Amino acid sequence: MEKLKIKVCGLNRPDNIKLVANLYPDFMGFIFWPQSKRYAGSLSSETLTAIDSSIIKVGVFVNEEMQNVIDTASKYKISTIQLHGEESPGYCQSLRSKGFTIWKAFGIASENDLRKLHSYSNSVDTFLFDYKTAEHGGSGKGFDHNLLSHYSLSSPFILSGGIAPDDAELISQYSFPLLAGIDLNSRFEIAPGLKNISLLNQFISKIRSL
């Protein structure tokens, strides 16, 4: 398995964003769902465009009007879209046809949740698996990763939901062939949207060395 990609998500404070960018995660995620405590829609476009081009910016949306997604992505120069609501395969494919890379998030609580993915197999680039909650992520809770042994599609997936600073060694031992990366959020925070740089640095350094 290739080295896992690392995404730090839920950033919304300009100075903190700069510090996280200095750690060079593979992805930085910005949530454009107004109900989120980590809402990033008030950031200036310059804050995001200043991020090194080697770091892929991911815009996270929940059941948003498609034109608003397109307009926000244009403002912040974002080309990867993570859809974290009940967006249909057709919605995903429509955005994908406009040139966006599409990640579709699903809450996983049972093997049955993995069966729902099949209708999306041709309309998304990557799946993201999170703890199943009505709050659309950010719960700080994990799900039973053994369920991923039942994943049968060909698309890569990102592991999210409750990943903690002391999980690096455990995750590095996973042997899921299509596990492409991990999503770090609430367990690495001082407050919602404010990341603990020391914890992130330690974790990223460790998992990249394993």
ChimeraX attribute file (.defattr): number of C-alpha atoms within 10 A of each C-alpha:
attribute: neighborCount
match mode: 1-to-1
recipient: residues
	/A:1	11
	/A:2	9
	/A:3	13
	/A:4	16
	/A:5	17
	/A:6	21
	/A:7	24
	/A:8	25
	/A:9	25
	/A:10	29
	/A:11	23
	/A:12	23
	/A:13	18
	/A:14	16
	/A:15	10
	/A:16	16
	/A:17	22
	/A:18	15
	/A:19	13
	/A:20	22
	/A:21	18
	/A:22	13
	/A:23	13
	/A:24	19
	/A:25	18
	/A:26	16
	/A:27	21
	/A:28	24
	/A:29	23
	/A:30	27
	/A:31	24
	/A:32	22
	/A:33	20
	/A:34	13
	/A:35	10
	/A:36	17
	/A:37	14
	/A:38	23
	/A:39	20
	/A:40	22
	/A:41	15
	/A:42	10
	/A:43	15
	/A:44	12
	/A:45	14
	/A:46	12
	/A:47	15
	/A:48	19
	/A:49	14
	/A:50	11
	/A:51	18
	/A:52	13
	/A:53	8
	/A:54	11
	/A:55	14
	/A:56	18
	/A:57	26
	/A:58	24
	/A:59	27
	/A:60	26
	/A:61	23
	/A:62	20
	/A:63	14
	/A:64	16
	/A:65	10
	/A:66	14
	/A:67	10
	/A:68	12
	/A:69	21
	/A:70	16
	/A:71	11
	/A:72	17
	/A:73	20
	/A:74	12
	/A:75	14
	/A:76	19
	/A:77	16
	/A:78	20
	/A:79	18
	/A:80	21
	/A:81	24
	/A:82	24
	/A:83	26
	/A:84	23
	/A:85	20
	/A:86	14
	/A:87	15
	/A:88	15
	/A:89	17
	/A:90	13
	/A:91	16
	/A:92	24
	/A:93	17
	/A:94	14
	/A:95	19
	/A:96	19
	/A:97	12
	/A:98	10
	/A:99	10
	/A:100	20
	/A:101	18
	/A:102	23
	/A:103	25
	/A:104	26
	/A:105	26
	/A:106	24
	/A:107	21
	/A:108	22
	/A:109	18
	/A:110	13
	/A:111	14
	/A:112	11
	/A:113	14
	/A:114	19
	/A:115	13
	/A:116	11
	/A:117	18
	/A:118	11
	/A:119	11
	/A:120	19
	/A:121	15
	/A:122	13
	/A:123	20
	/A:124	22
	/A:125	20
	/A:126	22
	/A:127	23
	/A:128	24
	/A:129	26
	/A:130	28
	/A:131	22
	/A:132	19
	/A:133	14
	/A:134	9
	/A:135	11
	/A:136	20
	/A:137	23
	/A:138	22
	/A:139	17
	/A:140	17
	/A:141	17
	/A:142	18
	/A:143	19
	/A:144	10
	/A:145	15
	/A:146	10
	/A:147	15
	/A:148	18
	/A:149	11
	/A:150	11
	/A:151	15
	/A:152	12
	/A:153	14
	/A:154	12
	/A:155	16
	/A:156	17
	/A:157	24
	/A:158	22
	/A:159	25
	/A:160	26
	/A:161	25
	/A:162	22
	/A:163	22
	/A:164	18
	/A:165	17
	/A:166	12
	/A:167	12
	/A:168	19
	/A:169	14
	/A:170	9
	/A:171	17
	/A:172	16
	/A:173	9
	/A:174	12
	/A:175	10
	/A:176	15
	/A:177	12
	/A:178	18
	/A:179	22
	/A:180	20
	/A:181	21
	/A:182	21
	/A:183	23
	/A:184	27
	/A:185	28
	/A:186	26
	/A:187	21
	/A:188	24
	/A:189	17
	/A:190	11
	/A:191	12
	/A:192	19
	/A:193	24
	/A:194	21
	/A:195	26
	/A:196	17
	/A:197	18
	/A:198	11
	/A:199	16
	/A:200	22
	/A:201	16
	/A:202	13
	/A:203	20
	/A:204	18
	/A:205	13
	/A:206	15
	/A:207	18
	/A:208	13
	/A:209	11
	/A:210	11
